[in-house]
Amino acid sequence: MKKRLLFFVCFLAMIQTKAQTPPLVPYPSMGLVQGERYYGGMYDPNYYNTSFKYVKDTVISSNIYSYFTAGYAGQWDSYYTRYYNGKIYYAGRNLDGSASAEVLKYDFTLSVGNAINLQFMGNLSVDSTASITLLNGQVRKYLRLRNSSFQKIEWIDGIGDIHNGFLYKYGAEGEHSEFICAHDNSGMLYKSSSALDCDSLTASVVGIKENSTELGLSFSPNPTHNLINVDFQNGITSDITIQVMDIFGQSVYSNKLGSGIFKTTIDLTPYSNGVYFIRVSDNKMELIKKVIKL
């Protein structure tokens, strides 16, 4: 309770209502990392942590898009954004690398009383704007919006929705995303009250220690040319799933193991050289390990 109260007081201290709002900033900034957690909902009660990282700019159909990819993604693909005069557009990444039809995600030119209709969010109206000083000292525009489904939605220019994450994923069975933090080359921009942070989301799940050896779990050799040996020092005590994900969050390998098993081998021979992520999970825990195939 004290922690939440302190966070709320600090948040209020960051917001400064001013007669003149700060100038809008291009999105994304260099080195931007967006940390989010996705909840699977009724039919997938697990949660997935990920860090979306701004990798590069690319030209698609004469438009300049910023390309984001995920350190690990259980539910999302990578995506593109396009910034134009205070508006941010989103486009999914197709399998061939092209951009899907773009949609408007944010409009930071809005003022109090303005209304906007956005995909998945419906009709929104702005009930207040202010200036907010970020953790790195930068001053950005802050907007609070409301609609019929959610009591309050808060945006910060250059970051996005500070509750629901940039992609704002919601589903009929309770699926939703949660914003954790954002930082760029200038430092940490904004942090929610969550104990998770931007760069260790894949290792900071409740109940899981960051060092896999403390769980009696090891992966070798790493880097590897073909085979990864997975050793469970204490043996598997309940059914688990092992997945291998590529850098775009696509599952390229999946296998279920029963209790009593002490080791298994993953063959990466069919896959191209590069970075992969091994996810070991059951209904109580999750561990992600980065591996490299040479």
C-alpha positions in Angstrom: 0.0 0.0 0.0 2.8 2.4 0.9 4.6 1.6 -2.3 1.5 2.3 -4.4 0.9 5.6 -2.5 4.5 6.7 -3.0 4.3 5.9 -6.8 1.1 7.9 -7.1 2.6 10.9 -5.3 5.7 10.7 -7.5 3.5 10.5 -10.6 1.6 13.6 -9.6 4.8 15.4 -9.0 5.9 14.6 -12.6 2.8 16.2 -14.1 2.8 20.0 -14.4 -0.1 21.8 -15.9 1.1 24.7 -18.1 -0.5 27.3 -20.2 1.8 26.3 -23.1 2.3 22.7 -23.9 5.8 21.4 -24.9 6.6 20.8 -28.6 5.8 17.4 -29.9 8.7 15.0 -30.4 9.2 12.5 -33.3 8.5 8.9 -32.6 10.5 6.7 -31.9 13.6 8.2 -30.3 17.0 6.6 -30.9 17.4 3.4 -28.9 13.8 3.2 -27.7 12.8 0.1 -25.8 9.1 -0.5 -24.9 8.6 -3.0 -22.1 5.2 -4.7 -21.9 3.5 -7.8 -20.4 0.7 -9.6 -22.2 -2.0 -11.6 -20.4 -3.5 -14.5 -22.4 -7.0 -14.3 -21.0 -9.6 -17.0 -20.3 -8.3 -19.7 -22.7 -4.6 -19.0 -22.1 -4.1 -18.0 -18.5 -0.4 -17.5 -18.9 1.4 -14.1 -19.2 4.2 -13.2 -21.6 6.9 -10.6 -21.0 8.6 -8.8 -23.8 10.8 -5.9 -24.8 10.0 -4.2 -28.1 13.1 -2.5 -29.5 13.4 0.1 -32.2 15.9 -1.5 -34.6 16.0 0.7 -37.8 14.1 2.8 -40.3 13.0 1.3 -43.6 11.2 2.5 -46.7 8.1 0.6 -47.7 5.8 1.8 -50.6 7.5 5.3 -50.4 6.8 5.6 -46.7 9.5 5.7 -44.0 8.7 3.2 -41.2 10.4 2.6 -37.9 10.9 -1.2 -37.4 10.4 -2.7 -34.0 11.3 -6.3 -33.1 10.8 -8.2 -29.8 13.5 -9.6 -27.5 11.0 -12.3 -26.9 7.3 -12.4 -27.8 4.8 -15.0 -26.8 1.9 -13.4 -28.6 3.1 -10.7 -30.9 5.0 -10.3 -34.1 7.3 -7.4 -34.9 5.7 -4.3 -36.3 6.3 -0.9 -38.0 5.4 2.6 -37.0 5.2 5.8 -39.0 5.3 9.3 -37.5 3.7 12.3 -39.2 3.0 15.7 -37.6 2.2 14.4 -34.1 0.4 11.3 -35.3 1.6 7.8 -35.0 0.5 5.1 -37.4 0.9 1.3 -36.8 1.4 -1.4 -39.4 1.9 -5.1 -38.8 4.8 -7.0 -40.4 3.8 -9.6 -43.0 5.8 -12.8 -43.4 7.6 -11.4 -46.5 8.7 -8.3 -44.5 6.2 -5.9 -46.1 3.9 -3.7 -44.0 0.2 -4.5 -43.6 -2.5 -1.7 -44.0 -1.6 1.0 -41.4 -4.0 2.3 -38.8 -3.8 5.5 -36.6 -2.7 4.6 -33.1 -2.1 8.0 -31.5 -2.8 11.6 -32.2 -0.8 13.9 -29.9 -2.1 17.1 -31.6 -5.5 16.7 -29.8 -6.7 19.3 -27.3 -9.3 19.2 -24.5 -12.7 18.5 -25.9 -11.4 16.9 -29.1 -12.8 13.4 -30.0 -11.2 10.6 -32.0 -12.1 7.1 -33.1 -9.4 4.5 -33.0 -9.3 0.8 -33.9 -10.0 -1.4 -30.9 -10.5 1.6 -28.6 -13.7 3.1 -30.1 -14.6 6.7 -29.5 -12.3 8.7 -27.2 -12.5 12.2 -25.9 -9.7 14.3 -24.4 -10.7 15.6 -20.9 -7.3 17.1 -19.9 -3.8 17.8 -21.2 -0.6 18.8 -19.3 3.1 18.7 -19.5 5.0 15.9 -17.8 8.7 15.7 -16.8 10.1 12.3 -17.6 12.7 10.5 -15.6 15.5 11.7 -17.9 14.4 15.4 -17.5 12.7 15.7 -20.8 9.3 17.5 -20.9 6.5 15.9 -22.9 2.8 16.4 -23.6 0.4 14.3 -21.5 -3.2 13.6 -22.5 -6.0 12.0 -20.5 -8.8 10.4 -22.5 -12.0 8.6 -21.7 -14.4 6.3 -23.5 -17.4 4.2 -22.7 -15.4 1.0 -21.9 -12.5 2.4 -19.8 -12.6 5.0 -17.1 -9.3 6.6 -17.9 -6.7 6.3 -20.7 -3.4 8.2 -20.4 -0.9 9.0 -23.2 2.6 10.5 -23.1 4.0 11.9 -26.4 6.8 9.8 -27.7 5.8 6.8 -25.5 2.2 5.9 -26.0 -0.4 4.5 -23.6 1.3 4.2 -20.1 -1.2 1.6 -18.9 -2.0 -0.7 -21.8 1.2 -0.7 -23.8 1.8 0.7 -27.3 -0.1 -2.0 -29.2 -3.1 -1.8 -26.9 -4.1 -5.4 -27.3 -7.5 -6.4 -25.9 -9.7 -9.4 -26.6 -13.2 -10.7 -25.8 -11.8 -13.5 -23.5 -9.8 -11.0 -21.3 -6.6 -10.8 -23.3 -4.8 -7.5 -22.7 -1.4 -5.9 -22.5 0.2 -3.9 -19.7 2.8 -1.1 -20.1 5.9 -1.6 -18.0 8.5 1.0 -19.0 10.3 2.8 -21.8 13.8 4.0 -22.2 16.0 5.3 -25.0 19.6 6.5 -25.5 19.0 9.4 -23.1 18.0 7.1 -20.2 14.9 5.8 -18.6 11.8 7.7 -19.8 9.0 6.3 -17.8 8.5 3.4 -15.4 5.2 1.9 -14.1 4.9 0.7 -10.5 5.7 -2.9 -11.7 8.8 -4.6 -10.3 9.7 -5.6 -13.9 12.1 -3.6 -16.0 12.7 -3.0 -19.7 15.7 -5.3 -20.3 15.1 -8.2 -18.0 11.4 -8.8 -18.6 12.1 -12.3 -20.0 13.8 -13.3 -16.8 11.9 -11.4 -14.1 8.7 -13.4 -14.0 7.3 -13.9 -10.4 8.8 -17.1 -9.0 11.7 -17.4 -11.4 15.2 -16.3 -10.6 17.3 -14.7 -13.4 20.1 -17.2 -13.2 18.8 -20.5 -14.7 21.6 -22.5 -12.9 19.9 -21.7 -9.6 16.9 -23.7 -10.9 19.1 -26.6 -11.7 18.6 -25.9 -15.4 21.4 -25.6 -17.9 21.8 -25.2 -21.7 24.9 -26.3 -23.5 26.8 -25.7 -25.7 25.9 -22.0 -26.2 26.8 -20.8 -28.8 26.2 -24.0 -30.8 26.4 -25.2 -34.3 23.4 -27.6 -34.2 22.5 -29.3 -30.9 21.4 -27.7 -27.6 21.5 -30.0 -24.5 19.0 -29.1 -21.9 19.8 -30.6 -18.5 17.4 -30.6 -15.5 19.6 -31.3 -12.5 16.7 -32.0 -10.2 14.5 -33.7 -12.8 11.1 -32.4 -14.0 8.5 -32.5 -11.3 5.5 -31.6 -13.5 4.7 -31.5 -17.3 6.5 -28.6 -19.1 6.6 -27.2 -22.6 9.9 -26.2 -24.3 9.7 -23.8 -27.2 12.3 -22.2 -29.5 11.4 -18.7 -30.8 13.1 -16.7 -33.5 13.9 -13.0 -33.1 10.4 -12.2 -34.6 8.6 -14.1 -31.8 7.7 -17.0 -34.1 7.8 -20.5 -32.6 10.0 -22.7 -34.7 10.1 -25.7 -32.3 7.8 -27.0 -29.5 7.9 -30.1 -27.4 6.1 -31.2 -24.2 8.0 -33.2 -21.5 6.6 -35.2 -18.7 7.8 -35.5 -15.1 10.8 -37.5 -14.2 12.9 -36.4 -17.2 16.5 -35.1 -16.5 17.7 -34.1 -20.0 16.6 -33.5 -23.5 18.2 -32.3 -26.8 17.0 -29.6 -29.2 18.2 -29.9 -32.8 18.7 -26.5 -34.5 20.1 -28.0 -37.7 17.0 -27.1 -39.8 17.2 -23.4 -38.9 19.4 -20.6 -40.1 22.3 -19.2 -38.0 21.3 -16.4 -35.6 19.8 -15.7 -32.2 17.0 -17.8 -30.8 15.1 -17.9 -27.5 14.3 -21.1 -25.6 11.2 -20.8 -23.4 10.6 -23.4 -20.7 7.3 -23.1 -19.0 4.4 -24.8 -17.1 1.3 -23.3 -15.6 3.3 -21.7 -12.7 6.6 -20.5 -14.1 8.4 -19.4 -17.1 12.1 -19.1 -18.0 13.6 -17.7 -21.2 17.2 -18.3 -22.3 18.9 -16.7 -25.3 21.0 -19.1 -27.5 23.1 -18.5 -30.6 23.5 -20.8 -33.5 26.7 -20.4 -35.5 
